[in-house]
Amino acid sequence: IFIAMAYTYCMLNSIYTFSFILSFVYLFILVSVFRNRISSYYFLRFASFLITYFGYMQMSDADTLKMGLFANQTVYLGGSFSSFFLFMCIADLCKSKIPIWFQTLLIIYGGILFFFVSSVGKFDVYYKSVTIVHNFGVYMLKKEYGPLHILYPLYMLVTMTGGYFIIIKSFFNGKAVSYKNSILLMVTMTLTLTTYLVEKLSGWGIPLIPIAYDISQTIVVFLLFRISMYDVGLISSDVLVETAISGIVCFDTKGRFLGADDDARNWFPEIQELKIDVGFDPEKSDLLNQIHKWVFEGSEVKSILIHRGDQFFQIEYSMKKENSSKVIHCIFIRDDTEDQKHHLEMKAMNDNLEKIVYEKTKKMRRILSDIIRSMA
């Protein structure tokens, strides 16, 4: 009732615009903060929210039935796969592996659902009739559901039930899954399902799903920040990247340059001159010469030390096979200056100690020789 009153006194299109902007901000945060650290399904779920909100914005200004049907298709373009993306996010968080065939079935199911929504006006199996109405300051579609409309709630039921099953199973199996995270995920799913049921059964004709999506997004973003604070895998991977390997250079099967990171380009200017998908001249530097030996000559030496100015670099080679015919040659560069300086200092100390021992030994031998001559 409170939500209905809020919608009555507030313009729906303003709420849709706010939800669209909020979704865009959350997606930007995910891309900026959690890029390469979380499953791609999180990005896809938030992108589906963005598409859905855009559809609601279109719907609010659709003054013709044709525009309203197009906006409804946009809403379903995001909504048809949103439940699947949430299901996969839950599986990723709970460290449960979903079979490819099951994922494929859910994607096909979502595609079929979107097809029937797009066929409104041609077939009456999903909506028997659709009219455009103006309520609460915005345009909406008044729908009479057909026999195949059951496909959408059934889709939500399957993915939600699967999500509940994964959470409960992982929790009681003793997997390393936080019970607080599990509860937050269950709240997210329950809120979405409950809101959908209230929207359909109340007969108010007011879309409540956007509010549930806003709360759901906020919970998921909070959850991701919480996970990043104590996830050992994320922390260790970041530390390893920062401490163990600083620069990376890659070449394809035929020795063509694929790319390099900023550290490698800054340390070795010759890398900046390389062009993507083009070979290189091994005579230009000692580094390129060694790379040529690794890529084309199969050199057995997998690690070398290169001295540039007052810096030392440890260069290591690794070959990654994508398939039987495709190989990626990876060159890892690590700044070894501190270790080498320490090694040189230790060597200088050892040399100095050897010199002192030699002098002492020489002096002792001379004294011993003098004593023997005196006794003789």
C-alpha positions in Angstrom: 0.0 0.0 0.0 2.9 2.4 0.9 4.5 1.7 -2.5 1.2 2.3 -4.3 0.8 5.6 -2.5 4.4 6.6 -3.3 3.8 5.9 -7.0 0.5 7.9 -6.9 2.2 11.0 -5.6 5.4 10.7 -7.6 5.7 10.7 -11.4 6.6 7.2 -12.6 8.8 8.5 -15.4 10.9 10.3 -12.7 11.3 7.0 -10.8 12.2 5.2 -14.0 14.8 7.9 -14.9 16.3 7.6 -11.3 16.4 3.8 -11.6 18.1 4.0 -15.0 20.8 6.5 -13.7 21.3 4.4 -10.5 21.7 1.2 -12.6 24.2 3.0 -14.9 26.2 4.2 -11.8 26.3 0.7 -10.4 27.4 -0.8 -13.7 30.2 1.8 -13.9 31.3 0.9 -10.4 31.4 -2.8 -11.3 33.5 -2.1 -14.4 35.8 0.3 -12.6 36.4 -1.5 -9.3 35.7 -5.2 -10.0 36.9 -5.6 -13.6 38.7 -9.0 -14.1 37.9 -9.9 -10.5 34.3 -11.1 -10.7 32.3 -13.3 -13.0 31.0 -11.7 -16.2 27.5 -12.7 -15.1 27.5 -9.9 -12.6 28.1 -7.4 -15.4 25.4 -9.0 -17.6 22.9 -8.9 -14.8 23.4 -5.2 -14.2 23.4 -4.6 -18.0 20.0 -6.3 -18.1 18.7 -4.0 -15.4 19.9 -1.0 -17.5 18.0 -2.3 -20.6 14.9 -3.0 -18.6 14.9 0.5 -17.1 15.4 2.0 -20.5 12.3 0.1 -21.7 10.3 1.5 -18.8 11.4 5.0 -19.7 10.3 4.4 -23.3 7.0 3.0 -22.0 6.2 6.1 -19.9 6.3 8.3 -23.1 4.8 5.8 -25.5 1.5 7.5 -26.6 0.8 4.9 -29.3 0.3 1.2 -29.1 3.2 0.5 -31.5 5.6 2.5 -29.3 4.2 0.8 -26.2 4.8 -2.7 -27.7 8.3 -1.8 -28.7 9.0 -0.5 -25.2 7.6 -3.7 -23.8 10.0 -5.7 -25.9 12.9 -3.7 -24.5 11.7 -4.4 -21.0 11.6 -8.1 -21.7 15.0 -8.0 -23.5 16.5 -7.4 -20.1 13.9 -9.2 -18.0 14.0 -12.5 -20.1 17.6 -13.2 -19.0 17.9 -11.3 -15.7 16.8 -14.3 -13.6 19.3 -16.5 -15.4 22.1 -14.1 -14.7 21.2 -13.9 -11.0 21.1 -17.7 -10.9 24.6 -17.9 -12.4 25.9 -15.2 -10.0 24.6 -17.3 -7.0 26.3 -20.3 -8.4 29.6 -18.4 -8.8 29.4 -17.0 -5.3 28.6 -20.4 -3.8 31.4 -22.1 -5.9 28.9 -24.4 -7.6 29.5 -25.5 -11.1 26.5 -25.5 -13.4 26.5 -27.9 -16.3 26.8 -26.3 -19.7 23.8 -28.1 -21.0 21.6 -26.7 -18.2 22.9 -23.1 -18.9 22.2 -23.6 -22.6 18.6 -24.7 -21.9 18.0 -21.6 -19.7 19.4 -19.3 -22.4 17.2 -21.0 -25.0 14.2 -20.7 -22.7 14.8 -17.0 -22.3 15.2 -16.6 -26.1 11.9 -18.4 -26.7 10.2 -16.2 -24.1 11.5 -13.0 -25.8 10.3 -14.4 -29.2 6.7 -14.8 -28.0 6.8 -11.3 -26.4 8.1 -9.9 -29.7 5.3 -11.7 -31.6 2.5 -9.7 -29.9 0.2 -8.4 -32.6 1.0 -11.4 -34.8 0.0 -14.2 -32.4 -2.3 -14.0 -29.4 -0.6 -16.9 -27.4 1.3 -14.6 -25.0 -1.1 -11.6 -24.9 -4.6 -12.1 -26.1 -5.1 -8.3 -26.3 -3.1 -5.2 -25.6 -4.2 -1.6 -25.2 -2.4 1.6 -24.3 -3.7 3.5 -21.2 -2.6 6.6 -19.3 -2.3 6.3 -15.6 -0.3 8.2 -12.9 1.1 10.6 -15.5 2.6 7.9 -17.7 1.5 5.5 -20.5 1.1 1.8 -19.7 0.0 -1.3 -21.5 -3.2 -2.9 -20.3 -2.8 -6.6 -21.1 -5.0 -9.6 -21.3 -2.7 -12.6 -20.8 -2.7 -15.6 -23.2 -2.0 -19.3 -22.4 1.8 -19.0 -22.9 2.2 -16.1 -20.5 2.8 -18.8 -17.9 6.3 -19.2 -19.4 7.7 -16.1 -17.6 6.6 -16.9 -14.0 7.7 -20.5 -14.7 11.1 -19.2 -15.8 11.4 -17.2 -12.7 10.3 -20.1 -10.5 12.9 -22.5 -12.0 15.8 -20.1 -11.7 14.8 -18.9 -8.2 14.2 -22.5 -7.0 17.6 -23.4 -8.4 19.2 -20.5 -6.6 17.6 -21.4 -3.3 18.8 -25.0 -3.8 22.4 -23.9 -4.5 22.5 -21.6 -1.4 21.1 -24.2 1.0 23.2 -27.0 -0.4 26.5 -25.1 -0.2 25.6 -23.8 3.3 24.9 -27.3 4.7 27.8 -28.9 2.8 30.3 -26.8 4.8 31.7 -25.0 1.8 33.5 -21.7 2.3 30.4 -19.6 1.8 29.5 -16.9 4.3 26.1 -17.4 5.8 25.6 -13.6 5.8 26.1 -13.5 2.0 23.8 -16.4 1.6 21.0 -14.6 3.5 21.5 -11.4 1.5 21.2 -13.5 -1.8 18.1 -15.2 -0.5 16.6 -11.8 0.4 17.4 -10.5 -3.1 15.6 -13.5 -4.8 12.7 -13.4 -2.4 12.2 -9.7 -2.9 12.2 -10.0 -6.7 9.7 -12.9 -6.6 7.4 -11.4 -4.0 7.3 -8.1 -5.9 6.4 -9.8 -9.1 3.6 -11.7 -7.5 2.2 -8.6 -5.8 2.4 -6.7 -9.0 0.4 -9.4 -10.9 -2.1 -10.3 -8.2 -2.9 -6.9 -6.8 -4.5 -5.6 -10.0 -3.2 -2.1 -9.4 -1.6 -1.9 -12.8 1.5 -0.3 -11.3 5.0 -1.8 -12.2 6.7 -2.6 -8.9 9.6 -4.6 -10.4 11.8 -1.5 -10.8 11.8 -0.9 -7.1 12.7 -4.5 -6.4 15.5 -4.2 -9.0 16.9 -1.1 -7.3 17.1 -2.8 -3.9 18.5 -5.9 -5.5 21.3 -4.0 -7.2 22.2 -2.2 -4.0 22.4 -5.4 -2.1 24.6 -7.1 -4.8 27.0 -4.1 -4.9 27.2 -4.1 -1.1 27.8 -7.8 -1.3 30.6 -7.5 -3.8 32.4 -4.9 -1.7 32.0 -7.1 1.3 33.4 -10.1 -0.5 36.4 -8.1 -1.8 37.4 -7.2 1.7 38.1 -10.8 2.8 38.3 -12.9 -0.4 41.7 -14.6 -0.1 41.7 -15.5 -3.8 41.2 -11.9 -4.9 43.7 -10.6 -2.4 46.4 -13.2 -3.3 46.0 -12.7 -7.0 46.4 -9.0 -6.7 49.5 -9.4 -4.5 51.0 -11.9 -6.9 50.5 -9.7 -9.9 51.9 -6.7 -8.0 54.9 -8.4 -6.5 55.9 -11.3 -8.7 55.4 -10.1 -12.2 55.6 -6.5 -13.4 55.7 -6.6 -17.2 54.2 -9.0 -19.7 54.8 -9.2 -23.5 52.9 -11.7 -25.7 53.4 -13.0 -29.3 51.3 -15.4 -31.3 52.3 -18.7 -33.0 54.1 -17.0 -35.9 55.9 -14.6 -33.6 53.6 -11.6 -34.3 53.3 -9.1 -31.5 50.0 -9.3 -29.6 50.5 -6.7 -26.9 52.3 -5.6 -23.7 51.6 -3.8 -20.5 52.8 -0.3 -19.5 55.7 -1.6 -17.3 57.2 -3.6 -20.2 56.9 -0.6 -22.6 58.4 1.8 -20.1 61.4 -0.4 -19.3 62.1 -1.5 -22.8 61.6 1.3 -25.4 62.0 -1.2 -28.3 58.7 -2.8 -27.3 56.9 0.6 -27.9 58.0 0.4 -31.5 56.4 -3.0 -32.1 53.1 -3.1 -34.0 50.2 -5.4 -33.3 50.0 -8.5 -35.5 53.4 -7.6 -37.0 56.7 -9.5 -36.6 59.9 -8.0 -35.1 63.5 -7.5 -35.9 65.6 -9.6 -33.4 68.7 -7.5 -34.1 67.3 -4.4 -32.5 68.0 -5.4 -28.9 69.2 -8.2 -26.7 65.7 -8.7 -25.4 64.2 -9.2 -28.9 67.1 -11.4 -29.8 66.3 -13.7 -26.9 62.6 -13.6 -27.6 63.4 -14.7 -31.2 65.4 -17.7 -29.8 62.5 -18.7 -27.6 59.8 -18.3 -30.3 61.5 -19.7 -33.4 64.5 -21.7 -32.1 63.0 -23.4 -29.1 65.8 -22.3 -26.8 65.9 -24.5 -23.6 67.0 -21.6 -21.5 63.8 -20.3 -20.0 65.1 -17.4 -17.9 67.8 -14.8 -18.5 69.0 -11.6 -16.7 69.3 -8.4 -18.7 71.1 -5.3 -17.4 69.9 -1.9 -18.6 71.6 1.2 -17.1 71.4 0.8 -13.3 68.5 -1.7 -13.5 68.4 -5.5 -13.7 65.5 -7.4 -15.2 64.7 -11.1 -14.8 63.1 -12.3 -18.1 61.2 -15.5 -18.1 59.5 -17.4 -20.9 56.3 -19.4 -20.9 54.3 -21.0 -23.7 50.5 -21.3 -23.4 48.7 -23.7 -25.8 45.2 -22.6 -26.7 44.7 -25.6 -29.0 46.7 -27.9 -31.2 47.5 -25.2 -33.7 47.4 -22.0 -31.6 50.2 -21.1 -29.2 50.7 -17.9 -27.3 54.3 -17.0 -26.3 54.4 -15.1 -23.0 57.4 -13.1 -21.8 57.3 -12.1 -18.1 59.5 -9.3 -16.9 60.4 -8.7 -13.3 62.4 -5.8 -11.9 65.3 -7.6 -10.1 67.4 -4.6 -9.3 67.1 -4.8 -5.5 67.9 -8.5 -5.5 70.9 -8.0 -7.8 72.2 -5.1 -5.8 71.9 -7.2 -2.7 73.7 -10.1 -4.5 76.5 -7.8 -5.6 76.9 -6.4 -2.1 77.1 -9.9 -0.7 79.6 -10.8 -3.4 81.7 -7.8 -2.6 81.6 -8.7 1.1 82.6 -12.3 0.3 85.5 -11.1 -1.9 86.6 -8.7 0.9 86.5 -11.6 3.4 88.4 -13.9 1.1 91.1 -11.2 0.7 91.3 -10.7 4.5 91.6 -14.4 5.1 94.2 -14.7 2.3 96.3 -11.9 3.9 95.9 -13.4 7.4 96.9 -16.9 6.1 99.9 -15.5 4.2 101.0 -13.6 7.4 100.6 -16.8 9.5 102.6 -18.8 7.0 105.4 -16.2 7.1 105.5 -16.2 10.9 105.5 -20.0 11.0 108.4 -20.0 8.4 110.4 -17.6 10.6 109.9 -19.7 13.7 111.0 -22.8 11.9 114.2 -21.1 10.6 114.9 -19.7 14.1 114.6 -23.1 15.6 116.8 -24.6 12.9 
